[in-house]
């Protein structure tokens, strides 16, 4: 009985009119002792919170009423022992085909992506799916927290969207359990420690990785039109890094707003990089600093005013700023949402209101793999969550990577691909359908930046910007390509890509 079970029970019980009870499977399947010891060790070494998804939660579960004689409307089978429990509708989560948390761990040991399948007797041919992010594939605790948090969200989404009686309660037998005991977990831990030690030596010898921004001026054609272009590179020096660039022109002058992460303060601030008339970038100057981390300075113009919605997930709010004296003085104008952990909020106006896209953090999930959409009648109007929200659980296709692009009669959404690590690449998705209850997107293109990571792309008024992740960039200019994706081509990593996950560098990845 783990804490993620309690999260699920609490969320279901919070819905008016719902009654929840519990029963136990005939066979228990506790975590192997070695795994338990490993999780405890990780939480101590990495100073992880002790309220993670796999922490014990017996009192909360035992406090639930025992299942009575009536057949329940919905059963969530967390045991997955192969014999379907009695219920009008049964939901059974599997992790890479394996029931229970051990499936996530098995996927980690084999270096595979994590796939959550929620088998549903109300739709037996179409399991619900999620592809959680792996925040650090060498830390069980962090990856388990994220994957199991996404699983809770997926179960709640399925329960909300499909309320009908099951059409077929004869579930297929569950696959045999994977053996993952003390010996294998300790062997895995030993290999992990050795790998991290080798990587640390390499980092000390070569220096850590950091984010930089790239920019180019071209009033005629974008990277998407040209297919390839050179971008000049700007760094944050030795005291900071620069990421999340958003360009803006005002009274004939060009500016690039960025996250400037200050190593001394261990947080990001919003800075502006001024450009002269020849396109030469000046030094960044901080224009917004808060007690919490800031990034992703989504800047736009509406109703004769210049606005900004920076990412401030750590504050539990989505805050709107207005330029009092552009570009250096900004005023907090309104809190668009409170009590949420929404990241990289990106507005999409239409004729009757505004859609707000955001990466959402649920329980102990990452901020990379859950996409939610909200609707408001105006910029400062009340937010209404999408009827199918969260609309997506997918590390490769969820988190926004820049402003929307209107091109050839289509709306393209830059998306961060975090399937194998934060900041791997940018994919462009065409929005095929968007209304109060539907959202459909198709991956149509991808930025290739050679050996560099990239997780932001923007273009405005002839100023085109990206960010780049690497240990060193020797050249002052980097060539970046845009590659259209054939309809049948899967969205994955380009060959030879160097993953930007170095948790022991001492350099925090931007969030």
Buried (B, 14 or more C-beta within 10 A) or exposed (E): BBBBBBBBBEBBEEEEEEEBEBEEEEEEBEBBEBBBBBBEEBBEEEEBEEEBBBBEBEEBBEEBEEBEEEEBBBBBBBBBBBEBBEBBBBBBBBBBBBBBBBBBBBBBBEEEBBBBBBBBBBBBEEBBEBBBBBBBBBBBBBBBBBBBBBBBBBBBBBBEEBEEEBEEBEBEEBBEBBEBEBEBBBEBBEEBEEEBEEBBEEBEEEEEBBBBBBBBBBEEEBBBEBEEBEBBBBBBEEEBBBBBBBBBEEEEEBBBBBBBBBBEEEBBBBBBBBBEEEBEBEEBEBBBBBEEBBBBBBBBEEEEEBBBBBBBBBBBBBBBBBBEEBBEEBEEBEBBBEEBBBBBBBBBEEEEBBBBBBBBBBBBBBBBBBBBBBBBEEBEEEBBBBBBBBBBBBBBBBBBBBBBBEBEEEBBBBBBBBBBBBBBBBBBBBBEEBEEEEBEBEBBBBBBBBBBBBBBBBBBEBBBBBBBBBBEBEEEEBEBBBEEBEEEEEBBBBEEBBBBBBBBBEBBBBB
